[in-house]
Amino acid sequence: MTVLQTSHLTKRFGNVDVLTGVDLDVGEGEIVGFIGPNGAGKSTTIRILLGILKASGGEAKIFGQDVWRDAVDIHKRIAYVPGDVNLWPNLTGGQVIDYLIRLRGQTVDQDRKQRLMDRFQLDPTKKSRTYSKGNRQKVALVAAFSADCDLYILDEPTSGLDPLMERMFQELVLEKRAEGKSVLLSSHILSEVEKLCDRIAIIRDGAVIESGTMSDLRHLTRTHLYVETDAPLVLPQSDGIYEWTETDWGYQFQVDRDVLSDVMQAIGQAGVTKIESAPPTLEDLFMRHYEVDRGDG
Amino acid sequence: MRAWFNHVWPVFMWQLKQDRWRIAIWLVSLVAVTVLTALLFEGLYPSEGDRQRLAHSVLNPAITMLLGPAYGVDQYDIGAIMAHQMFLFTAVATAIFSILTVTKHTREEESLGRMELIRSLPTGRLAPIMATVVHHVLTFVVLAVAIGSGLSLLQFESISAEGAFLYGVGLSAIGLFFAAVTALCAQLAESSRGTVGLAFFVLISAYAIRGLGDVSYDDLSWWSPLGWILETRVMVDNRWWPIGLVLLLAFVLTFIALWLNARRDIGAGLLPARQGPMQASRWLQTSFGFTVTMQRVSMIAWAVGLFIFGATYGSVLGETGTYVAEIELMKEMLNIEQLSGQALIEEFVSMLAVIITIFATVPVVLSMYRLTKEEKLDRLEPVIATATSKQKLMITHVAVAVIFSIIVVSAAGIGMGILGQMSVDGLQFSAVFETLIAYLPAIWVMLSLAALCVGLGKWQWMTWVYLGYAFVVVYLGGALEFPEWMNHISPFEWVPRLPVETFTLVEVISLISVAIVVTSIAVILYRRRDLTG
């Protein structure tokens, strides 16, 4: 079942088109990664999903309801963590968490809240003005995860967290999936996205240009190869071969999927002594799209 | 409706929780100042004769400009004195309270991203701004009732219950009006500073417009809501209908603010933010140039504001003669044989000069306090981490503030001088200009105190209290009959009162010496203390 779905979402600020067509969907019990360079439109999309900004065109639904018209109803069942959390300076972290949960119309489950604060090592008795960035982030995370929600919208939620806390966050997200909840995770920490997400959407210049599971995306791209051969390696063609480097010992390069079989034949003929291959990481995928982006610009 | 106003109540309670001390302090101060001054006036002017003497001393254009027209002068009882001396002043304080709290809960909340957090929850789109409206309506109902009951409880014959409550309601109406103005400004400006700036611009214009209207152009005061509440002639005629006018306009403005809030995108302002240059100029790359550039806009704004302030006063100097001619008693009072029209005008020039320069001190102190503001916002660290020493930073800020003081005082002096020369025959531009410039050393003493607070890293309120005290000495010192030593605590009282008195170098040199010594201590303290962030 689809929890969140957008189609041809567009947004204009004045005469600047920030979103030109965002198609995104998140199913039940699914973690979807939402990645893209700065200024590509991630936060704008998320704000539209939260009913804070009104879309200029297209459609966005959460739980089958319109994100703008039914915002109040939808918000009872979603939790949002922004990447840059600012709190009310003269109130404590504990007060802020309770307030945010109460506003959702839920009573505060003190046990669950306490467990989360313990896990994140957050001192809730301190005034918000004394919190560091990481601690403010923890306040927002505790407030989001102590409520009962069906969809979590997280916009760079781990910025400012240390690696231990980041792992804690990852555990939490996986627990939520195990409970059948859905997560939309926007992040620049690509290893985190790769590790957590069932599916990934890449946004560039206000449009989703790629989406699918990690293996779907890998199909579209190149494989890393490192080979050592007896005879000098001569490849039949140069189309589809990238970042070719020769070392004293062997050859390192990347191959497009459609020429892989030709390349393998050539390697076999040269008498292979060693071969290593690695699937492209999300970072490679991302960099590739990003570089194309810069090339265009 | 739910989509717009869901959860107004909890958001309102949340705002109240953040503001509980702030509101308590403002409300208690406003009520206390009102009730205590009424008591003070009663003690100072027990007899009819005393009050009539006061009446004569306040009947001049400068005072009218500052306080509004005096009603019921023939029967100048405690009620009428309160209405004349305190009503406008307290109304302005109430307006400032509104401007600051409304900005805090609207544009500041939005620009810091806290609004987004609230809006991601099942709250209506207009819940935050509506909560702010409810917040202020309730606060001002409390204020009206508290001031009304407070003044009634004094059981003064001259303050009827109706007058007491009209006084309270009048203040609250102005509070609500400026809450509405600020809510509207928050839709137009893109930052909280911009919002406060716009709202203060409206407040200052409203004050200046009614000042001009009260003195010379009768109908002009009807263009200012501050003029409207003065038209209630509270305690004297007790007219209620101008309050209705203020509240109606407040309602309309609130409605427009809500409408604009509903229409615009979060974070956006209707007045667009401009683009800036690609590179830092040579000038901006120096520590001094950088500091000046950071303050450039406020320098220009304050210079323009004080020019207008000075010009307004200058333009009414000519009216002084008319006033004296109209009022027989005043001639007797001032002993017109000895004091020709010219001398009388000079007397006013010297009194206005103090008031103007006290106002001009505000931006100078603010300019000095920029340094602590930068520190609090963690913007000093990257600067100190370069080859810039702390004392150089401090001295640069003091130097910029000194230049700032010269600019704003000159602007006021030029405004008042030009208009004064035009409106009064025989009044020289230079006489007026010198009178104001002579107060610069007093401003520098205030500046050095501000520097000391920066050096200490705390107690910044000290400078404001001291400046407030200096203002009270000039503003109410006469009416409250302070003993001489209390006046002398203010540096502004040390300056020779040109053009009436002659210029003496001794006071000027002592003031400058005090300023230099205190500033040096401030620099040493600043160098030694830890930076906080």
Interface residues (C-beta under 8 A of the other chain):
Chain A: F13 G14 R47 L50 G51 I52 L53 K54 R69 D70 A71 V72 D73 I74 H75 K76 I78 Y80 P82 D84 V85 N86 L87 W88 N90 L91 Q95 Y99 L100 R102 L103 R104 G105 A140 I153
Chain B: R2 A3 N6 H7 P10 V11 W14 K17 Q18 L112 G113 R114 E116 L117 I118 R119 S120 L121 P122 T123 G124 R125 D265 I266 A268 P272
